[in-house]
Amino acid sequence: MIILRENALNLLKGNNTKEFEVLVALANLSRAENVGDQVCIHGIIEFSNYCSQNCLYCGIRTGNKKIKRYRMPLEEIKRTAVSASNNLGYKMLVLQSGEDLWYDTDKLAWLIKSIHKECRRCLLFLSIGDRDYNTYKVLYNAGARGVLFRFETSDVALYEKVRPNCSFSERINHLEFMREIGYLTASGPIIGLHGQTMESLVDDIYLMKKLKVTMATMGPFIPASGTPLEDNIGGTVSLALKMIALTRIIYPRARIPVTTALEKIGGNEARIAALNGGGNAFMLNLTPSQYREYYAIYDDKNKMESHLHSLQAVGELTKLIKACGRKVCRGWGTDFTLNKKNFASLCNMEG
Ligand code: SF4
């Protein structure tokens, strides 16, 4: 299935219900043909909300003095991950924090190795921000196999405006060297930033394809209190759904998660619409309850009913996935293009 850039742009700009329905139906067809019916349920542990960066859109930016900061002790992160894998059936976990150098390379390597010692075949993704090549290499050797590292927007001027002191080319360079090391990459844009054009959103889709990201992850912008963008208008469900559908058609083999930001503004209806329009994964929050409210990258992020109790959340999500005629996958998922050599070493780690 081929779609021209010009058509993608018109669909993104358009407001025609019939065209939207056709787009969603084509995306669903593309999803079925290219990645099948599986919907993976991954978990995320937000282990620190300290961040040295000052992104204008983010509630845990260093300049936001209104939020309470926390750091989970390494043992507690390990226990949470091990329990998620061994007791709750998660085989893919994201370890996420702000850019917090308190967790240095040695601590992170210890954490990754310790989790692997107690969990068999658990795929670990890191979402820890900018670190140099050597750090990511060491962490790969420790057993991490994925990175969640959004490029946020392909509009260079906008990127450098909303991420002060950061360079777009460095961001892309990071994604490239991460792939080179062997990581699976998860990346994509924020949808609906003030000043973002439809043209740049289409570019975002082609950039995900060019970077060969394993997971095309994108979510609507939600303003966060205490940030310079707190009074901006957020992204919409319909624009996010169009982006998912177009990504599925333009880059058909990507894993496309239904992001928490989309769930937050659109609820269960948006979850279902995203699944029916190209999505094929979810990420449930496994952060211990005493920390959750403080990982406020946008307002009320972790107050979603659907993420409150992980066992209950998995049960409810399972029902929803099945009601959409899809199959639940609690493993890595067969749509990942795995580098056999790299994953064999992971599988052979002691469990
Ligand atoms: S977006 Fe990431 S790097 Fe930027 S302030 Fe938030 S947590 Fe830090």
Residues whose N, C-alpha, C, O or C-beta is under 5 A from the ligand:
A	BS01	SF4	C51 Q53 N54 C55 C58 I60 R61 S97 G98 E99
